Amino acid sequence: MDTHPPASHMMAATASRTARRGERGGGSVESFETYRAYLFGIAYRMLGSAQDAEDLVQETFLRYQATPPETIRSLKAYLTTIISRLCVD
């Protein structure tokens, strides 16, 4: 049995911690969740490992949260770029 909380709960907790610290966060968890499966698919195809793909989706979320929303013109393009570059590194 998996004892880890679902990733969406972890992302919500991260966003909540960021807000409590008064840091300027990126976009909303809901906006990110729209592309979560898409990002996972890219990472999984590039890496061949579900665990590694999930780790990079989490890292993509953290980078998304650290980016001022006004600097992102296309959320899908921004997230695709981040996940792709993380997979290559």
C-alpha positions as CSV (number, residue, x, y, z in Angstrom):
1,M,0.0,0.0,0.0
2,D,1.3,3.5,-0.9
3,T,1.8,5.6,2.1
4,H,2.7,8.8,0.3
5,P,0.1,11.5,-0.1
6,P,-1.1,12.3,-3.6
7,A,1.1,14.7,-5.5
8,S,-1.7,17.3,-5.7
9,H,-1.8,17.4,-1.9
10,M,1.9,18.0,-1.8
11,M,1.7,20.8,-4.3
12,A,-1.1,22.5,-2.4
13,A,0.9,22.2,0.8
14,T,3.9,23.8,-1.0
15,A,1.8,26.6,-2.3
16,S,0.4,27.2,1.1
17,R,3.8,27.3,2.7
18,T,4.9,29.8,0.1
19,A,1.9,32.0,0.8
20,R,2.5,31.9,4.5
21,R,6.1,33.0,4.1
22,G,4.8,36.0,2.1
23,E,6.8,35.0,-1.0
24,R,5.5,36.0,-4.4
25,G,4.3,32.8,-5.9
26,G,3.7,32.0,-9.5
27,G,0.3,30.7,-10.7
28,S,-2.3,28.6,-9.0
29,V,-2.2,24.9,-8.2
30,E,-5.4,24.6,-10.3
31,S,-3.6,26.0,-13.4
32,F,-0.7,23.7,-13.0
33,E,-3.0,20.6,-12.4
34,T,-4.5,21.3,-15.9
35,Y,-1.2,20.3,-17.4
36,R,0.0,17.7,-14.8
37,A,-0.8,14.6,-16.9
38,Y,0.6,16.3,-20.0
39,L,3.9,17.1,-18.2
40,F,4.1,13.6,-16.7
41,G,3.7,12.1,-20.2
42,I,6.5,14.2,-21.6
43,A,8.9,13.3,-18.7
44,Y,8.0,9.6,-18.8
45,R,8.6,9.3,-22.5
46,M,12.0,11.1,-22.1
47,L,13.1,9.3,-19.0
48,G,11.4,5.9,-19.1
49,S,10.8,5.9,-15.3
50,A,7.5,6.9,-13.6
51,Q,9.3,7.8,-10.4
52,D,11.8,10.1,-12.1
53,A,9.0,11.6,-14.2
54,E,7.0,12.4,-11.1
55,D,10.0,13.9,-9.4
56,L,10.5,16.3,-12.3
57,V,6.9,17.2,-12.4
58,Q,7.3,18.2,-8.8
59,E,10.4,20.2,-9.6
60,T,8.5,21.9,-12.5
61,F,5.8,22.9,-10.1
62,L,8.3,24.5,-7.7
63,R,9.8,26.5,-10.5
64,Y,6.4,27.5,-11.7
65,Q,5.5,28.7,-8.2
66,A,8.8,30.8,-8.0
67,T,8.0,32.6,-11.3
68,P,6.1,35.8,-11.3
69,P,2.9,35.2,-13.2
70,E,3.2,38.3,-15.4
71,T,6.4,36.9,-16.9
72,I,4.6,33.8,-18.3
73,R,2.9,34.5,-21.7
74,S,1.8,30.9,-22.4
75,L,1.6,28.6,-19.5
76,K,1.7,25.4,-21.6
77,A,4.8,26.5,-23.4
78,Y,6.5,27.6,-20.2
79,L,5.8,24.3,-18.4
80,T,6.8,22.3,-21.5
81,T,10.1,24.1,-21.7
82,I,10.8,23.6,-18.0
83,I,10.0,19.9,-17.9
84,S,11.9,19.2,-21.2
85,R,15.0,21.0,-20.0
86,L,14.9,19.2,-16.6
87,C,14.7,15.8,-18.4
88,V,17.7,16.6,-20.6
89,D,19.8,17.7,-17.6
